[in-house]
Amino acid sequence: MEQGVENVLVARDLKKTFKLSRKQKKLEKNPTGLKVAVDGLSFSARRGEIYGLLGPNGAGKTTTLRMLATLIKPDEGDAEINGYSVLKQPDGARAQIGFLTSELKPDEFFTPNYMFDFFSALHGVDERTREERKADLFKRFGIDEFAETKIAELSTGMKQKTSIAISLVHDPEFIIFDEPTNGLDVLTAKAVTDFLLELKARGKTILLSTHIFSLVEKICDRVGVIIDGKMALEGEVKELVKEKNLEEVFFDLYAERKGEK
Protein backbone atom coordinates (compact mmCIF):
# COMPACT_ATOMS: atom_id res chain seq x y z
CA MET A 1 0.00 0.00 0.00
CA GLU A 2 1.27 3.44 -0.86
CA GLN A 3 2.31 5.67 2.03
CA GLY A 4 -0.61 7.79 3.14
CA VAL A 5 -3.15 5.75 1.14
CA GLU A 6 -5.75 3.74 3.05
CA ASN A 7 -7.29 0.64 1.55
CA VAL A 8 -10.98 0.31 2.42
CA LEU A 9 -11.20 -3.03 0.61
CA VAL A 10 -8.56 -5.73 0.63
CA ALA A 11 -9.47 -9.01 -1.11
CA ARG A 12 -7.05 -11.91 -0.88
CA ASP A 13 -7.08 -15.09 -2.94
CA LEU A 14 -10.86 -15.29 -3.30
CA LYS A 15 -12.10 -18.52 -4.83
CA LYS A 16 -15.63 -19.77 -5.52
CA THR A 17 -16.69 -22.97 -7.24
CA PHE A 18 -20.25 -23.84 -8.23
CA LYS A 19 -21.84 -27.19 -8.95
CA LEU A 20 -23.44 -27.23 -12.38
CA SER A 21 -26.84 -28.67 -13.15
CA ARG A 22 -27.13 -31.52 -15.62
CA LYS A 23 -28.25 -29.06 -18.31
CA GLN A 24 -25.36 -26.70 -17.57
CA LYS A 25 -22.86 -29.56 -17.71
CA LYS A 26 -24.11 -30.40 -21.18
CA LEU A 27 -24.19 -26.79 -22.42
CA GLU A 28 -20.70 -26.03 -21.13
CA LYS A 29 -19.34 -29.45 -22.07
CA ASN A 30 -18.07 -29.82 -18.54
CA PRO A 31 -17.96 -33.48 -17.43
CA THR A 32 -16.76 -32.64 -13.89
CA GLY A 33 -19.92 -30.70 -13.09
CA LEU A 34 -17.88 -28.05 -11.30
CA LYS A 35 -17.23 -24.50 -12.47
CA VAL A 36 -14.60 -22.27 -10.89
CA ALA A 37 -16.25 -18.85 -11.11
CA VAL A 38 -13.56 -16.93 -9.19
CA ASP A 39 -10.04 -18.34 -9.04
CA GLY A 40 -7.59 -16.81 -6.54
CA LEU A 41 -8.63 -13.19 -7.01
CA SER A 42 -6.75 -10.51 -5.06
CA PHE A 43 -7.10 -6.73 -5.29
CA SER A 44 -7.70 -3.65 -3.16
CA ALA A 45 -9.66 -0.41 -3.35
CA ARG A 46 -8.50 2.83 -1.76
CA ARG A 47 -10.50 5.34 0.19
CA GLY A 48 -11.98 7.98 -2.07
CA GLU A 49 -11.54 6.18 -5.38
CA ILE A 50 -13.73 4.46 -7.95
CA TYR A 51 -12.37 1.04 -8.83
CA GLY A 52 -13.77 -0.61 -11.95
CA LEU A 53 -14.12 -4.36 -12.46
CA LEU A 54 -14.23 -5.09 -16.17
CA GLY A 55 -14.76 -8.41 -17.89
CA PRO A 56 -16.98 -10.42 -20.24
CA ASN A 57 -20.15 -12.18 -19.11
CA GLY A 58 -19.26 -15.17 -16.99
CA ALA A 59 -15.86 -13.79 -16.00
CA GLY A 60 -16.70 -13.85 -12.29
CA LYS A 61 -17.47 -10.17 -11.65
CA THR A 62 -20.89 -10.63 -10.05
CA THR A 63 -19.74 -13.63 -8.01
CA THR A 64 -16.90 -11.49 -6.68
CA LEU A 65 -19.27 -8.70 -5.71
CA ARG A 66 -21.64 -11.13 -3.99
CA MET A 67 -18.79 -12.52 -1.91
CA LEU A 68 -17.69 -9.03 -0.91
CA ALA A 69 -21.28 -8.14 -0.01
CA THR A 70 -21.46 -11.25 2.25
CA LEU A 71 -24.29 -12.74 0.19
CA ILE A 72 -22.24 -15.87 -0.49
CA LYS A 73 -19.13 -17.22 1.23
CA PRO A 74 -15.87 -17.77 -0.62
CA ASP A 75 -14.59 -21.36 -0.67
CA GLU A 76 -11.10 -20.02 -0.11
CA GLY A 77 -9.56 -16.65 0.69
CA ASP A 78 -11.09 -13.70 2.50
CA ALA A 79 -11.72 -9.97 2.15
CA GLU A 80 -11.70 -7.12 4.62
CA ILE A 81 -13.88 -4.02 4.40
CA ASN A 82 -12.74 -1.25 6.72
CA GLY A 83 -10.96 -3.97 8.69
CA TYR A 84 -13.97 -6.30 8.96
CA SER A 85 -13.57 -9.80 7.55
CA VAL A 86 -16.44 -10.89 5.30
CA LEU A 87 -15.95 -14.43 6.65
CA LYS A 88 -15.36 -13.86 10.35
CA GLN A 89 -17.18 -10.56 10.88
CA PRO A 90 -19.94 -10.47 8.23
CA ASP A 91 -22.24 -8.21 10.27
CA GLY A 92 -19.50 -5.63 10.71
CA ALA A 93 -18.55 -5.82 7.04
CA ARG A 94 -22.18 -5.56 5.96
CA ALA A 95 -22.64 -2.36 7.97
CA GLN A 96 -19.92 -0.72 5.86
CA ILE A 97 -21.52 -1.63 2.52
CA GLY A 98 -24.11 -0.20 0.18
CA PHE A 99 -24.88 -2.81 -2.48
CA LEU A 100 -26.76 -2.27 -5.73
CA THR A 101 -27.33 -5.05 -8.23
CA SER A 102 -30.01 -5.81 -10.80
CA GLU A 103 -30.39 -9.24 -9.18
CA LEU A 104 -31.82 -7.65 -6.02
CA LYS A 105 -34.93 -5.59 -6.68
CA PRO A 106 -37.17 -3.66 -4.26
CA ASP A 107 -40.53 -5.30 -3.66
CA GLU A 108 -42.76 -3.84 -6.35
CA PHE A 109 -45.86 -3.94 -4.16
CA PHE A 110 -44.45 -1.19 -1.92
CA THR A 111 -43.62 2.47 -2.52
CA PRO A 112 -40.19 4.17 -2.55
CA ASN A 113 -41.15 5.97 0.65
CA TYR A 114 -42.00 2.74 2.48
CA MET A 115 -38.92 0.88 1.22
CA PHE A 116 -36.59 3.71 2.23
CA ASP A 117 -38.07 3.76 5.75
CA PHE A 118 -37.97 -0.04 5.99
CA PHE A 119 -34.30 -0.33 5.10
CA SER A 120 -33.41 2.65 7.28
CA ALA A 121 -34.95 0.79 10.22
CA LEU A 122 -32.97 -2.34 9.36
CA HIS A 123 -29.77 -0.32 9.50
CA GLY A 124 -30.73 1.42 12.74
CA VAL A 125 -30.91 4.91 11.20
CA ASP A 126 -32.70 7.35 13.52
CA GLU A 127 -35.84 9.13 12.29
CA ARG A 128 -34.31 12.60 11.92
CA THR A 129 -31.31 11.34 9.94
CA ARG A 130 -33.59 9.13 7.84
CA GLU A 131 -35.82 12.04 6.84
CA GLU A 132 -32.83 14.26 6.01
CA ARG A 133 -31.25 11.60 3.79
CA LYS A 134 -34.55 10.76 2.17
CA ALA A 135 -35.23 14.41 1.34
CA ASP A 136 -31.77 14.80 -0.19
CA LEU A 137 -31.77 11.57 -2.23
CA PHE A 138 -35.39 11.78 -3.37
CA LYS A 139 -34.91 15.37 -4.54
CA ARG A 140 -31.63 14.57 -6.28
CA PHE A 141 -33.12 11.70 -8.27
CA GLY A 142 -36.58 13.16 -8.81
CA ILE A 143 -38.25 10.51 -6.69
CA ASP A 144 -40.29 13.06 -4.69
CA GLU A 145 -43.37 13.05 -6.88
CA PHE A 146 -43.32 9.24 -7.07
CA ALA A 147 -42.66 8.62 -3.37
CA GLU A 148 -46.12 7.10 -2.81
CA THR A 149 -46.33 5.31 -6.18
CA LYS A 150 -45.97 1.54 -6.14
CA ILE A 151 -42.55 0.53 -7.46
CA ALA A 152 -44.25 -1.75 -10.00
CA GLU A 153 -45.68 1.35 -11.68
CA LEU A 154 -42.37 3.22 -11.98
CA SER A 155 -40.26 3.47 -15.13
CA THR A 156 -37.06 1.42 -15.41
CA GLY A 157 -34.96 4.50 -14.73
CA MET A 158 -36.99 5.53 -11.69
CA LYS A 159 -36.78 2.00 -10.29
CA GLN A 160 -33.00 2.13 -10.65
CA LYS A 161 -32.77 5.51 -8.96
CA THR A 162 -35.02 4.26 -6.16
CA SER A 163 -32.76 1.25 -5.72
CA ILE A 164 -29.72 3.53 -5.47
CA ALA A 165 -31.41 5.68 -2.82
CA ILE A 166 -32.38 2.61 -0.80
CA SER A 167 -28.85 1.17 -0.99
CA LEU A 168 -27.49 4.37 0.58
CA VAL A 169 -29.91 4.79 3.49
CA HIS A 170 -27.12 4.21 6.05
CA ASP A 171 -24.53 6.43 4.33
CA PRO A 172 -22.05 3.56 3.78
CA GLU A 173 -18.31 4.02 3.41
CA PHE A 174 -17.96 1.33 0.74
CA ILE A 175 -20.40 1.19 -2.17
CA ILE A 176 -20.71 -1.75 -4.57
CA PHE A 177 -22.55 -1.12 -7.84
CA ASP A 178 -23.10 -3.96 -10.30
CA GLU A 179 -23.86 -2.50 -13.74
CA PRO A 180 -25.43 0.71 -12.30
CA THR A 181 -26.30 2.22 -15.70
CA ASN A 182 -27.46 -0.97 -17.41
CA GLY A 183 -30.66 -0.40 -19.38
CA LEU A 184 -30.95 3.28 -18.48
CA ASP A 185 -31.66 6.15 -20.86
CA VAL A 186 -28.84 8.65 -21.36
CA LEU A 187 -30.26 11.27 -18.97
CA THR A 188 -30.77 8.81 -16.12
CA ALA A 189 -27.36 7.24 -16.77
CA LYS A 190 -25.74 10.70 -16.54
CA ALA A 191 -27.55 11.43 -13.27
CA VAL A 192 -26.20 8.17 -11.85
CA THR A 193 -22.60 8.70 -13.00
CA ASP A 194 -22.61 12.31 -11.76
CA PHE A 195 -23.75 11.05 -8.38
CA LEU A 196 -20.99 8.42 -8.28
CA LEU A 197 -18.42 11.16 -8.84
CA GLU A 198 -19.99 13.21 -6.05
CA LEU A 199 -19.80 10.23 -3.68
CA LYS A 200 -16.13 9.87 -4.57
CA ALA A 201 -15.56 13.57 -3.83
CA ARG A 202 -17.10 12.95 -0.39
CA GLY A 203 -14.44 10.32 0.31
CA LYS A 204 -16.55 7.25 -0.39
CA THR A 205 -14.97 4.18 -1.98
CA ILE A 206 -16.86 2.73 -4.93
CA LEU A 207 -16.43 -0.67 -6.55
CA LEU A 208 -18.06 -0.60 -9.96
CA SER A 209 -18.68 -3.66 -12.12
CA THR A 210 -19.49 -2.90 -15.74
CA HIS A 211 -18.98 -3.94 -19.34
CA ILE A 212 -19.08 -0.33 -20.59
CA PHE A 213 -15.53 0.74 -21.48
CA SER A 214 -16.37 4.43 -21.82
CA LEU A 215 -17.87 4.51 -18.31
CA VAL A 216 -14.65 3.08 -16.81
CA GLU A 217 -12.52 5.59 -18.74
CA LYS A 218 -14.73 8.46 -17.64
CA ILE A 219 -15.11 7.89 -13.90
CA CYS A 220 -12.78 5.13 -12.65
CA ASP A 221 -9.39 5.77 -11.09
CA ARG A 222 -8.20 2.19 -11.40
CA VAL A 223 -9.48 -0.88 -13.18
CA GLY A 224 -9.09 -4.62 -12.80
CA VAL A 225 -9.78 -6.82 -15.82
CA ILE A 226 -11.13 -10.27 -14.91
CA ILE A 227 -10.98 -13.14 -17.39
CA ASP A 228 -12.02 -16.67 -16.39
CA GLY A 229 -12.17 -15.72 -12.73
CA LYS A 230 -8.61 -14.40 -12.58
CA MET A 231 -7.15 -10.91 -12.53
CA ALA A 232 -5.69 -10.55 -16.02
CA LEU A 233 -4.71 -6.89 -15.78
CA GLU A 234 -4.84 -4.15 -13.17
CA GLY A 235 -3.72 -0.55 -13.17
CA GLU A 236 -4.44 3.16 -13.24
CA VAL A 237 -6.92 3.90 -16.02
CA LYS A 238 -4.97 6.96 -17.22
CA GLU A 239 -1.84 4.81 -17.57
CA LEU A 240 -3.56 1.98 -19.43
CA VAL A 241 -5.10 4.26 -22.06
CA LYS A 242 -2.01 6.27 -23.01
CA GLU A 243 -1.54 4.53 -26.35
CA LYS A 244 -4.87 2.75 -26.90
CA ASN A 245 -8.38 3.18 -25.61
CA LEU A 246 -9.56 0.76 -22.95
CA GLU A 247 -11.65 -1.27 -25.38
CA GLU A 248 -8.58 -1.99 -27.54
CA VAL A 249 -6.50 -2.85 -24.47
CA PHE A 250 -9.18 -5.27 -23.30
CA PHE A 251 -9.66 -7.09 -26.62
CA ASP A 252 -5.92 -7.42 -27.17
CA LEU A 253 -5.59 -8.93 -23.71
CA TYR A 254 -8.61 -11.19 -24.21
CA ALA A 255 -7.28 -12.51 -27.50
CA GLU A 256 -3.89 -13.16 -25.92
CA ARG A 257 -5.45 -15.01 -22.98
CA LYS A 258 -7.58 -17.13 -25.28
CA GLY A 259 -4.60 -18.02 -27.49
CA GLU A 260 -5.77 -16.07 -30.52
CA LYS A 261 -2.47 -14.22 -30.85
Disulfide bonds with the S-S distance in Angstrom:
none
